[in-house]
Amino acid sequence: MQKYADLPMDLADASLVILAEELGHGRILSTDMRDFQAYRWKTHKPFQNLLLPDS
């Protein structure tokens, strides 16, 4: 959460980031399009939001 201090991260967002790291993939379902364009898992990998048509 400190890494993204300029972009508010709530408990749900933080939970998805931690879960992606534990599961070993960044496939998520989220209506939070803006934040998950910025968040990364495993330090550098972007999330794949399955709600977006081009994901």
Secondary structure, 3 states (H helix, E strand, C coil): CCCCCCCCCCHHHHHHHHHHHHHCCCEECCCCHHHHHHCEECCCEECEECCCCCC
